[in-house]
């Protein structure tokens, strides 16, 4: 696919300085772009790359003398680049209809223009919406519903009674609807608690590769509209994730946690069970969250503290050996003074 610079300027709402007839066939970074690519410049950290880039054109906030080629002036180059990328990304490849090598139960209901690759399994009473794509190795259990225009990549497992909305993307290797981790102790044995609920995923959610989302013990584990998870994320039973929350790789959320909307959970964060994370909270990577967090807080560390307090605490940690030595000296001086007082000096 190619677009003229004039068309690109129109798509991103920018002002073009240069020849509008120049054709662009791709997007790339300043460092790796070629003459047929467009790139973007949004931070002075990359100023040295402007004079060396081979890009055919760039998106910038204001015209720069550091780049001699065509420039499109936009309010936010990074967001404009993302918007433009949608026009260059190749479409999801679709199998023409339902493969003869797929297994689709007679009671399943398939929408219009579904694409079901070989080696897919669709169980009893499952419902697949219009224009949805199931790649090879996808397992869709009994009574699962999937909305319209969903893309389920290879080897995803969607277990019984899971409900998935429209425009959802689920990447390879993810398991949705496995049993929540629930046991009670009886003497030396662990007795399994039946997991009777399901998982509900609302519209416009994207789930990364090799994630696990457990079914609820009762009711639903709920992933609300617009949530995005990175790879290797664990979401336990009866968790609720609010709208447009972002969860980065290797985060783990324990059972019955409620996460608000517009929350950012960094990589390798661990969240204890039965707590609430308020709206717009930001949790720094590798934090351990053991208690509820009010809305709007920024927290870090293990146990997690307000970010500024954690930074001050970490500043003190590096001085602990010196502080320990000072305390020992003070203790010696105090003991000497007490001895002198006891002698009446």
C-alpha positions in Angstrom: 0.0 0.0 0.0 1.2 3.5 -0.7 -0.2 7.0 0.2 0.8 10.4 -1.1 2.2 13.0 1.4 -0.8 15.1 0.6 -3.2 12.3 1.6 -1.2 11.6 4.7 -1.3 15.2 5.8 -5.1 15.1 5.3 -5.4 11.8 7.3 -3.5 13.2 10.3 -4.9 16.7 10.1 -1.4 18.2 9.5 0.2 21.0 7.5 2.6 19.8 4.8 5.9 21.5 3.8 7.0 19.6 0.7 5.7 17.9 -2.4 2.2 16.5 -1.9 2.7 14.0 -4.7 5.5 12.0 -3.1 4.4 8.4 -2.4 5.1 6.8 0.9 4.9 3.0 1.2 5.8 2.4 4.9 6.5 3.7 8.4 9.7 3.3 10.4 11.9 4.8 13.1 14.3 7.7 12.3 17.2 5.3 12.6 15.8 2.6 10.2 13.6 4.5 7.8 14.3 4.5 4.1 13.5 7.1 1.4 10.0 5.5 0.9 9.2 5.6 4.6 7.7 8.3 6.8 8.9 8.7 10.4 8.2 10.9 13.4 10.2 13.2 15.7 8.7 14.0 19.1 11.7 14.3 21.6 14.9 16.3 21.6 16.6 13.0 22.7 16.5 11.9 19.1 17.7 15.2 17.6 21.0 13.7 16.5 19.1 11.2 14.3 17.3 14.0 12.3 20.5 14.9 10.3 21.3 11.2 9.6 17.9 9.7 8.9 17.1 8.5 5.4 13.3 9.0 5.9 11.4 10.4 3.0 9.3 12.6 5.3 8.7 13.1 9.0 5.8 14.1 11.3 6.9 16.9 13.7 5.3 19.4 16.1 7.0 22.3 14.5 9.2 22.8 11.4 12.8 21.9 12.1 16.0 22.9 10.1 17.7 19.7 11.2 15.7 17.7 8.5 15.9 18.8 4.9 13.1 16.7 3.5 9.3 17.1 3.6 7.7 17.7 7.0 4.1 17.4 8.2 3.4 19.6 11.2 0.9 18.1 13.7 -0.1 18.7 17.3 1.2 15.4 18.5 3.7 13.5 16.2 3.6 10.3 18.2 -0.2 10.0 18.3 -0.4 11.0 14.6 2.1 8.3 13.8 0.0 5.7 15.6 -3.1 6.9 13.7 -1.3 6.7 10.4 0.0 3.2 11.2 -3.5 1.9 11.1 -3.6 2.6 7.3 -0.4 0.7 6.6 -0.8 -2.4 8.9 -1.6 -5.5 6.8 -5.1 -6.9 7.3 -5.6 -10.0 9.4 -5.3 -13.0 7.1 -8.6 -14.9 6.8 -9.4 -18.4 5.9 -12.2 -18.4 3.3 -15.1 -19.7 5.4 -15.0 -22.7 7.6 -12.3 -25.3 7.0 -13.3 -28.9 6.4 -10.5 -29.7 8.9 -12.2 -27.8 11.7 -14.6 -29.4 14.1 -17.7 -27.4 14.6 -20.6 -28.9 16.6 -23.9 -29.0 14.9 -25.5 -26.9 17.6 -23.0 -24.1 17.3 -24.2 -20.9 15.6 -21.8 -19.1 13.2 -22.3 -15.6 12.1 -21.8 -14.1 8.6 -18.3 -14.2 7.0 -16.6 -16.0 9.9 -13.2 -17.4 9.2 -12.4 -20.7 10.8 -9.0 -22.2 10.1 -8.1 -25.9 10.1 -7.7 -27.6 13.5 -10.2 -25.3 15.3 -12.7 -26.9 17.7 -16.0 -25.2 18.4 -18.2 -26.8 21.0 -21.9 -27.3 21.7 -24.1 -24.3 21.6 -21.2 -21.9 21.0 -22.0 -18.7 19.2 -19.4 -17.0 16.9 -20.2 -13.5 15.7 -20.0 -12.0 12.2 -16.5 -11.5 10.7 -14.7 -13.2 13.6 -11.4 -15.1 12.9 -10.4 -18.3 14.7 -6.8 -19.3 13.8 -5.5 -22.9 13.9 -5.5 -24.7 17.3 -8.2 -22.5 18.8 -10.5 -24.3 21.3 -13.9 -22.9 21.9 -15.8 -24.7 24.6 -19.5 -25.4 25.2 -21.8 -22.4 25.5 -19.0 -19.9 24.7 -20.1 -16.7 23.0 -17.8 -14.5 20.9 -18.9 -11.2 19.4 -18.3 -9.7 16.0 -14.9 -8.9 14.4 -13.0 -10.7 17.1 -9.5 -12.1 16.3 -8.5 -15.2 18.2 -4.9 -16.2 17.4 -3.4 -19.7 17.3 -3.6 -22.1 20.2 -5.9 -19.9 22.4 -8.2 -21.9 24.8 -11.6 -20.5 25.6 -13.3 -22.8 28.1 -17.0 -23.3 28.7 -19.5 -20.5 29.3 -17.0 -17.7 28.6 -18.5 -14.6 27.1 -16.4 -12.4 24.8 -17.5 -9.2 23.2 -16.9 -7.6 19.8 -13.7 -6.3 18.4 -11.7 -8.3 20.9 -8.1 -9.5 20.1 -6.7 -12.5 22.0 -3.1 -13.5 21.3 -1.5 -16.9 21.0 -1.3 -19.3 23.9 -3.8 -17.5 26.2 -6.2 -19.6 28.4 -9.5 -18.1 29.4 -11.9 -19.7 31.8 -9.6 -22.2 33.5 -10.6 -23.0 37.2 -9.8 -20.4 39.8 -7.2 -21.4 42.4 -9.6 -22.3 45.2 -9.0 -24.9 48.0 -10.0 -25.4 51.6 -7.8 -27.3 54.0 -9.1 -30.5 55.6 -6.5 -31.9 57.9 -3.5 -32.5 55.6 -5.5 -32.4 52.4 -6.5 -29.6 50.0 -10.1 -29.9 49.0 -11.0 -28.3 45.7 -13.7 -25.6 45.7 -15.8 -26.0 42.5 -15.6 -23.0 40.2 -19.1 -22.4 39.1 -18.8 -19.0 37.4 -17.4 -17.8 34.1 -15.3 -15.1 32.5 -16.8 -12.1 30.7 -14.7 -10.0 28.4 -16.3 -6.8 27.1 -15.8 -5.1 23.7 -12.5 -3.7 22.4 -10.3 -5.7 24.9 -6.9 -6.9 23.8 -5.3 -9.8 25.7 -1.6 -10.6 25.2 0.1 -13.9 24.5 0.2 -16.6 27.2 -2.1 -14.9 29.6 -4.4 -16.7 32.0 -7.8 -15.5 33.1 -9.5 -17.7 35.6 -13.3 -18.4 35.8 -15.1 -17.1 38.9 -16.0 -19.4 41.8 -19.5 -17.9 41.3 -20.6 -14.9 39.2 -18.0 -13.7 36.7 -14.4 -12.7 36.4 -15.0 -9.4 34.5 -12.7 -7.6 32.0 -14.4 -4.4 31.1 -14.4 -2.5 27.8 -11.0 -1.3 26.4 -8.7 -3.2 28.8 -5.3 -4.0 27.3 -3.0 -6.7 28.8 0.6 -7.4 27.9 1.9 -11.0 27.6 2.2 -13.4 30.6 -0.5 -11.7 32.8 -2.4 -13.7 35.4 -5.9 -12.6 36.4 -7.4 -14.8 39.1 -11.1 -15.7 39.9 -13.7 -13.1 40.5 -11.4 -10.2 39.6 -13.0 -7.1 38.1 -10.8 -4.9 35.8 -12.2 -1.5 35.0 -12.5 0.2 31.6 -9.3 1.1 29.7 -6.9 -0.3 32.3 -3.5 -1.3 31.1 -1.7 -4.3 32.6 2.0 -4.9 31.7 3.8 -8.2 31.4 4.2 -10.7 34.3 1.7 -8.9 36.5 -0.3 -11.1 38.8 -3.7 -10.2 40.3 -5.1 -12.4 43.1 -8.6 -13.4 43.6 -11.5 -11.1 44.2 -9.5 -7.9 43.5 -11.4 -4.9 42.0 -9.3 -2.7 39.8 -10.8 0.7 38.7 -10.8 2.3 35.3 -7.8 3.9 33.6 -5.4 2.1 35.9 -1.8 1.4 34.8 -0.2 -1.8 36.4 3.5 -2.1 35.7 5.4 -5.2 34.9 5.9 -7.9 37.5 3.4 -6.2 39.9 1.8 -8.6 42.4 -1.6 -7.6 43.9 -2.9 -9.4 47.0 -6.5 -10.8 47.1 -9.7 -9.1 48.2 -8.4 -5.5 47.8 -9.6 -2.5 45.7 -7.4 -0.4 43.4 -9.1 3.0 42.7 -9.5 4.7 39.3 -6.4 6.2 37.6 -4.0 4.5 40.0 -0.4 4.0 38.7 1.6 1.0 40.1 5.3 1.0 39.3 7.0 -2.2 38.1 7.8 -4.9 40.6 5.6 -3.4 43.3 3.9 -5.6 45.8 0.4 -4.3 46.7 -1.0 -5.7 49.9 -3.7 -3.2 50.8 -6.3 -1.1 48.9 -5.2 2.0 47.0 -7.3 5.2 46.8 -8.0 6.6 43.4 -5.4 8.7 41.7 -2.4 7.4 43.8 1.0 6.6 42.3 2.6 3.8 44.3 5.9 1.9 44.2 7.9 -0.8 46.1 7.2 -3.8 48.2 5.2 -3.3 50.3 3.9 -0.6 48.0 4.0 3.0 49.2 3.2 6.4 47.7 5.8 6.9 45.0 7.5 9.9 46.6 7.7 8.2 50.0 9.2 5.1 48.3 11.8 7.3 46.6 12.7 8.9 49.9 12.9 5.5 51.5 15.2 4.1 48.8 17.4 7.1 49.3 17.8 6.2 53.0 18.4 2.5 52.2 21.7 3.3 50.5 22.9 5.1 53.6 21.9 2.4 56.1 25.5 1.1 56.7 26.7 4.6 57.6 23.6 5.2 59.7 24.1 1.9 61.5 27.7 2.9 62.3 26.6 6.2 63.7 24.0 4.5 65.9 26.7 2.2 67.3 28.9 5.2 68.1 26.0 7.0 69.8 25.3 3.9 71.8 28.9 3.7 73.0 28.9 7.4 73.9 25.6 7.0 75.7 26.8 4.0 77.6 30.0 6.0 78.6 27.9 8.9 79.8 25.6 6.6 81.9 28.6 5.0 83.5 30.0 8.4 84.5 26.7 9.5 85.9 26.5 6.3 87.9 29.9 7.1 89.4 28.7 10.6 90.2 31.2 12.3 87.9 
